Amino acid sequence: MFSLGILAVIVLYAGGIVWVLRRSWHACATLGSPGTILRKTLALRAFACGNSCLAEGRFPEAIVAFQQARDLTPKHPHIAGQLAEVARRQ
């Protein structure tokens, strides 16, 4: 009888762990859609490319890269500053 009680406690405890893990997995899966993550990644890559082109003096390529980054994330605060920097250096 004692072993049945211990077995019941173990099963309930394991079920609780599975329930908590499943619930947290579902919360993480709904944080952001893959399109949103991809869009931010593309914007970051375009911004980095623009910075590289700006450092190398390739101003037309830098302008195109920064405009792509601005189209992907229009509220990013540094893109407008980098576009102004390209215009200043030209």
C-alpha positions as CSV (number, residue, x, y, z in Angstrom):
1,M,0.0,0.0,0.0
2,F,2.8,2.4,0.8
3,S,4.5,1.7,-2.6
4,L,1.2,2.6,-4.4
5,G,1.1,5.9,-2.6
6,I,4.7,6.7,-3.5
7,L,4.0,5.7,-7.2
8,A,1.0,8.0,-7.3
9,V,3.0,10.9,-6.0
10,I,5.7,10.3,-8.6
11,V,3.2,10.1,-11.4
12,L,1.5,13.3,-10.3
13,Y,4.8,15.1,-9.9
14,A,6.0,13.9,-13.4
15,G,2.6,15.0,-14.9
16,G,3.0,18.4,-13.3
17,I,6.5,18.8,-14.8
18,V,5.3,17.8,-18.2
19,W,2.4,20.3,-17.9
20,V,4.7,23.2,-17.0
21,L,7.2,22.4,-19.7
22,R,4.5,22.1,-22.3
23,R,2.9,25.4,-21.3
24,S,6.3,27.3,-21.3
25,W,7.1,25.8,-24.7
26,H,3.8,27.1,-26.1
27,A,4.5,30.5,-24.7
28,C,7.9,30.6,-26.4
29,A,6.5,29.4,-29.7
30,T,4.1,32.3,-29.9
31,L,6.4,35.2,-29.0
32,G,7.2,36.1,-32.6
33,S,6.4,34.7,-35.9
34,P,9.3,33.5,-38.1
35,G,8.5,36.3,-40.6
36,T,9.2,38.9,-37.9
37,I,12.5,37.3,-36.9
38,L,13.5,37.0,-40.5
39,R,12.6,40.7,-41.2
40,K,14.8,41.9,-38.2
41,T,17.7,39.7,-39.3
42,L,17.5,41.0,-42.9
43,A,17.4,44.6,-41.6
44,L,20.4,44.0,-39.4
45,R,22.4,42.5,-42.3
46,A,21.4,45.4,-44.6
47,F,22.5,47.9,-41.8
48,A,25.8,46.0,-41.4
49,C,26.4,46.0,-45.1
50,G,25.7,49.7,-45.3
51,N,28.2,50.4,-42.5
52,S,30.8,48.3,-44.4
53,C,30.2,50.1,-47.6
54,L,30.3,53.5,-45.8
55,A,33.7,52.6,-44.2
56,E,35.1,51.6,-47.6
57,G,33.8,54.7,-49.4
58,R,31.3,52.9,-51.6
59,F,28.5,55.5,-51.0
60,P,25.9,54.4,-53.6
61,E,26.0,50.8,-52.2
62,A,25.8,52.2,-48.7
63,I,22.7,54.3,-49.6
64,V,20.9,51.3,-51.1
65,A,21.7,49.1,-48.1
66,F,20.6,51.7,-45.6
67,Q,17.4,52.3,-47.5
68,Q,16.7,48.5,-47.5
69,A,17.2,48.5,-43.8
70,R,14.9,51.5,-43.4
71,D,12.2,49.8,-45.4
72,L,12.5,46.7,-43.2
73,T,12.6,48.5,-39.9
74,P,11.4,52.1,-40.3
75,K,11.6,52.9,-36.6
76,H,15.3,52.0,-36.2
77,P,16.9,55.2,-34.8
78,H,20.4,54.8,-36.3
79,I,19.5,54.3,-40.0
80,A,18.6,57.9,-40.6
81,G,21.8,59.0,-38.9
82,Q,23.8,56.7,-41.2
83,L,22.0,58.0,-44.3
84,A,22.9,61.6,-43.2
85,E,26.5,60.5,-42.7
86,V,26.6,59.1,-46.2
87,A,25.2,62.4,-47.6
88,R,27.8,64.4,-45.6
89,R,30.7,62.3,-46.8
90,Q,29.7,62.4,-50.5
